């Protein structure tokens, strides 16, 4: 499993419509359930994430992982206000 997680780091992350979100920098891991909770994405695309801030994308939003990570859902625009209010 650790090998699978390591392979995901550095992969490009895309919305369902093919818009680049950013690069997977790290995985958020739930040690109790031994499952990935989320993907921490750095250097995000400012057209989909306000000011290009880093975001944690819930792993349940992931549709496929291969040469890239494709999401099955992602908001049209993540704003800083939205991020604060969850």
WOGI-V381246 format. One record per pair of residues at least 12 apart in sequence whose ideal C-beta (glycine too) atoms are under 8 Angstrom apart, sorted by the first residue. I is the first residue (numbers start at 1). J is the second residue. Records with the same first field share a line. If there is no record, write none. Layout:
I->J ; J
This chain:
1->34
5->27 ; 29 ; 36
8->24 ; 27 ; 39 ; 65 ; 69
9->24 ; 25 ; 26 ; 27
10->23 ; 24 ; 25
11->23 ; 24 ; 65 ; 67 ; 68 ; 69
12->24 ; 68 ; 69
13->39 ; 41 ; 57 ; 68 ; 69 ; 71
14->68 ; 69 ; 70 ; 71
15->48 ; 71 ; 74
16->63 ; 70 ; 71 ; 72 ; 73 ; 74
19->45 ; 47 ; 48
20->45
21->41 ; 44 ; 45 ; 48 ; 49 ; 55 ; 57 ; 71 ; 74
22->41 ; 42 ; 43 ; 44 ; 45 ; 49 ; 52 ; 54 ; 55
23->41 ; 42 ; 43
24->39 ; 40 ; 41 ; 69
25->40 ; 41 ; 42 ; 54
26->39 ; 40
27->39 ; 40
28->40 ; 56 ; 59
35->59
36->59
37->58 ; 59
38->56 ; 57 ; 58 ; 59
39->56 ; 57 ; 59 ; 62 ; 69
40->54 ; 55 ; 56 ; 57
41->54 ; 55 ; 56 ; 57
42->54
44->78
48->74 ; 75 ; 76 ; 77 ; 78
49->77 ; 78
50->77 ; 78 ; 79 ; 80
51->80
53->80 ; 83
55->78 ; 83
57->71 ; 74
61->73 ; 74
